[in-house]
Amino acid sequence: MKKLSKMRSISMLLTLTLMVMVAVPTMVMADLQPTVDLGTTSSFAVLAGSTITNTGSTTINGDAGGNVGLHPGTVFTGQASATVSGAVYLDDATALQAKVDLVSAYDDAAGRTPVITIPTELGGTTLTPGVYDSASGTFQITGTLTLDAEGDPDGVFVFKTASTLITASDSNVDLINGARYCRSFWQVGSSATLGVNSHFVGHIFALISITADSGATVQGQLLARNGAVTLNNNTITNGIC
């Protein structure tokens, strides 16, 4: 009896071990979302398609790259009042390549799965790494959105909106428990607007345009595929991840 009992115990232990070996890789793969490859776009804090317009003392910088690019447009209105730590590329080969890489990054983010559908209003919520969209096709932030990486600095957040992204005045995106701006991506199907004195975190890929209202700050990138980027006394910091 003792021998039989011992054999049964060993058999159960082996079964449990096999179950754990199978389950752990599955859980890891389910939670692991790769970052979005930015290509040459990574060195651009601001990139637009038609025009770039700046009002007031805007600062564009960042250790990852404070470049400004425009293609196929050629006009950067208000450039003289902007402080740019990198280079400005207007309708040249460098800007064109950055736009090509932006399209790839946009399509990558747009195709990410599995997707969790959440309410339009992100303010007052705490989210963990994953891919999110909204049933309404829009996102807005009123108050504070908290991104919690749960101790994983490589945790990736992807937000996909078929239409607009709008942040309210004085709104904020807060990073906790290892969350990083460079792992936060916002794929916007039309245009994004950042409210007065708001603080935004992440890479915005907008199909059309991006407007940063007076005093809005960005830790990340403003990248508009086809339309304009409009700035007004802003600070955009594209730092190293």
N, C-alpha and C positions, 0 to 999 in steps of 0.2 A: 504493500500500500504506500509506504514511504517513497519507494522508487517511482511508482506511478504518479504520485503527487508532485514529486520533483520534476518529472518529465513534463507534466502539465504546466508547471510554473515556468519552465524554460521555454516551452512552446508559446505561452502567452507573452512572455517577455520579448521573444523574437518577433511575434506578430505586432506588438506595440512599437518596437524599434523600426520595423519596416513601414508602419503607418506614419511615424514621425519623419522618416527619411523621405517619404513621398510628399507629405503635406508641407514641410518646411520650404522646399524650393518653390512649390506652388504659391505659398503665401508671399514669399519674397518677390516672385515675378509679378504677382498681382499688385503689389505696392510700389514696385519700381517703375517710375516714369522717367525716361531719359530727358535731358535738357534739349532745348531747341537750338540747332546749329545756326548761328548768326552769320557765319562766313565773314566776309570783309565788312559787313554792316556793323560788326561789333565795335569798330572804332568811331562810329558816328553817334553823337548825342542827339543830333537832329538831322532828319532826311525827309525830303518832300519831293512831290512830282511837279507841281505847277509853279508855286511861288513860296517864298518865306518872307513873312512880314514881322518886324519887331518894333515895339514901342517902348521907349524908356530903357533903363539900365539893366538889361538882361545879361546874365552870366552863363556861359556854356562851357563846361569843363569836365574833367574826370580822368583818372589814371588809365582807365581802359581806352579812352579816346574822347577828345572833345571836338571831333571834326563835325563840320556842317556840310551837307550835300544837297544838291538840287539837280533833278533830271526828269524830263527834258526841259524844264523851265530854266530861266537864266537870271531872274531878278530876286535879289535879297534886299528888300526894302528895310531901311533902318539898321543896316549892318554896322554903320559907324558908331551907333550907341550901344552895340552889343560887345561884350568881352568874350572872345572865343579863344580857348587855350590851344585848340588844334588848328587844322587848315580848313579853308573853305573851298569846296569843289563845286563849280557851277557848270553843268552841262558838259562834263568831260568824261574821259574813259573811267576814271576812278569812281565818279558818281554813278555812272551807268552800271558798273560792276556791283556797286553797293545796292542799287535798285534790283538787279537780278537776284542777288542773295536775299534781299528783303522778300521778294515774291516767294522764294523757296521756304523761307522761315514762316511766312504767313500761311502758306499751304500746309506746312508741317503742323503748325498749331491748329489749323482748322480741321485737320484730319485726325486729331488725337482721340482715342477711345481707351477705356469705356468712359462714358460721359455721365455725370451726375447732374440732374436738372434741379435747380434751386430757385427761390424767389428772386425777383428783379432787384429788390433792395438788399444791398450787402452790408450797409451800415448797421452796427450793433451786433454783428455776427462774428464767430470765430470759425475759421476753416482750416482743415489739414490738407496736406498735399493731395492733389488729384486733378481731374479735368472737369470743369464746370460749365454749364450753360443755363439759360433761363427760358422758361416756357414762353415768355413774352418776346424773347429775342432781343431784350435790352438789359443793361445793368446800370445801376446807379448806386452811389455811396453817399449817404447822409450820416454824419457822425463818424464813427471809427470802424473800419474793417480790420480784423486781426487775423494775420496769417501765422499759424502755429505749425512749425515743422516737426514738432514732437521729438526734438533732439537730433534730427537728421539734417545736416547742413546741405545735403544734396537733394532734399525733398523739392519736387517740382510742382508748381501751381500753374495751371493753364485755364484761362477764362475765355470762353468763346461766346460772342454775341453777334447775332445776325444783323443787328442794326446799330444802336448807339451805346456809348459809354458816357455817362454824365456824373460828375462828382459835384456835390454841393459846396457852397462857400464854407471854409474852415473845416472841411472833412479831412480825414486822415487814414492812411494805411499803415498799420503797426505790425512789425515783425517780432516774433517771439520764439524762444526755444530753438534757435539755430536757423530760422527762416532767413533767406537772403533775397535781396532785390533781383539778383541775376538769375534766380530760379523762378521768377514770376513773369508770366507772359499773358498779354491781353490781345486777343485777336478780335478786331472790331469790324463788322461787316459794312459799316458806313463811316461815321465820324465820331470822334471823341472830344468832349469838352471838360476841362478841368476848372473847377470853380475858384472864385476869388479867395486867395490866401489858403488854398487847400494844399495838402501834402500827399503826393502820389508816389507809389513805389512799383517799379516793374518796367518791362519793355512793352510799349504800345505799338501794335501793328495795325494801322487803320487803312482800310481800302481807299477811303477818300481823304478826309482831312482831320487835323487835330488843332484845337484851340486851347491855349493856356491863358486863362483870365489873369487879371492883375494880381501879382504877388504869389501866384501858385508856384510851388517847388516840386521838382521831380528828381527822384533817385532812380535813374534808369535812362530810357531812350524814348524819343518821340519820332516815330517812323511812319510817314504817310506815303502810300504807294502812288496815288494818282493826283491828289489835290494839294492843298496848301497846309503849311504849319504857320500858325499865327501866335506870336509871343507878346507878352506885355509885362515888363518888370519881373521876369522869372529867373529862377536858378535851376539849371538842368545839370545834374552831376552823373556822368557815366563812369562809375568807378570800377576798379578791378574786383572780380568775383571773389 
